[in-house]
C-alpha cells in the first residue's frame, strides 16, 4: 500500500538532554550560592569570636600568648614594632588597658623596634607608658632599631636595654614633604588656594603645591626647633644623671650603636629580650615568672589573610584611604629616615 504524504511537517524531536542539563546547572548554581552564604556566615562568626566587636572594651581586644611557663605572677612583653602613628596609639592603649586589668602582671617589657613616627603619636604613647609605670615595673628592650620616636617613648621606662646590634638615638625632628610644582606644570594643572586675608601669609606654608619661600622655611624651622627642644627635654629628664655628655651634644639627630649608646648613657645595659625579662622579674621580686607576649586579637581581615605582612607568599593588600592622605600631607615627625 502506498503511504500518503502528510500535509504537515513532522514535529521536531524532543530535546530532553538540554532540559536535564539546565536543571543540573541550576541546581549547582543554587548550591554555590548556598555554600558562599554559609561561608560568609561562618567567617563572620569566626571574626566575631577572634576579633570581637566594636563594642568590646580595649582590654578585650588583646590576647596574651605564653612565652615561658612559670608561676602565678607574670611579666608581659608589650611590642611596639613599626611606624608610630594613630594606629599604634590605639594598639598600645589596648595593651595598657589589658595590663591594668590583669593584677597578675607585675612587670612590663616594652619591646621597641621602630624608626619612630609622628610627634603627636610618640608623645601620646610616652604619656600612656608613664601612667602605666605608676602601677607596674617598666623597662624597655630595644631590638634592631629604636630611633627618634621609638627612643622618645622609651623615656617612660625605668631602665633601657638594647641588643648588641641595636641602633638607637636619632634625637631630632623632621618635616618630610614633596614639592610637586614642576610636575603640576608638566601635566597642565594649576592648583589655586583662596586664603582669608589675615591668614594669607602662612596658611599654605609647606604645601607641596607651591614653592617654599625663605619665609616659609624659617617659619617651619621654628616649629621644628620647638619640637626638638621638647624631645631634648624629655631625654634630659628620662636619662637624668645617666648621660655622660650634655644633652645638646647627644640630641644632634645622630644614630648610635648599642656600645656607643651605653658609653654616653642613652641606654643602661646590653641584653636580649629573654635576659631583660629575667632581670625585670628579679627587680620586681618575682622568682618564677610566667612570661607572656601581648597581641591584638585577629579580626575578619586577619582570617582572610588580607592584612598579613609578607611572609610565606602572602602580601598585605589592605589599603586605608586615610593613610594615603597622610602620606601626601606634610607632617611633624620624630622619625629616623636613614638606613632600615
Secondary structure, 3 states (H helix, E strand, C coil): CCCCCCCCCCCCCCCHHHHHHHHHHHHHHHHHHHHHHHHHHHHHHHHHHHHCCCCCCHHHHEEEEEEECCCCCEEEEEEEECCECHHHHHHHHHHHHHHHHCCCEEEEEEEEEECEEEHHHHHHHHHHHHHHHCCCEEEEEEEEEEECHHHHHHHHCCEEEECCCCEEECCCCEEECCCCHHHHHHCCCCCCCCCCHHHCCCCCCCCCCCCCCHHHHHHHHHHHHHHHHHHHHHHHHHCCCCCCCCHHHHCCCCEEEHHHHHHHCCCCEECCHHHHHHHHHHHCCCCCCEEEEEEECCCHHHHHCCCCCCCCCCCCCCCCHHHHHHHHCCEEEEECCCCC
